[in-house]
Amino acid sequence: MKADQFYTVRTLADRLAITPLTVYRLVRQGKIPAVKIGKSIRFDPEAVDAYLESVRLGPEDLTNGNHEQRES
């Protein structure tokens, strides 16, 4: 895979609609695999897709009260 095909922290954060800080937390927790190239962290799109598949919710997850609830 070419280096330009990897996601940066910012690209991944934008793609997932989360902050870069959350991306770093996911890496630190071992939830999303990352590659360190020099001082930069990069993400293989296939590994990201596998992570997203592993945390995907189905309809049954939403009916069992396992969904996000917003505080008012």
Secondary structure, DSSP 8 states (H G I E B T S, - for coil): --GGGSB-HHHHHHHHTS-HHHHHHHHHTTSS--EEETTEEEB-HHHHHHHHHHT---HHHHHTT-S-----
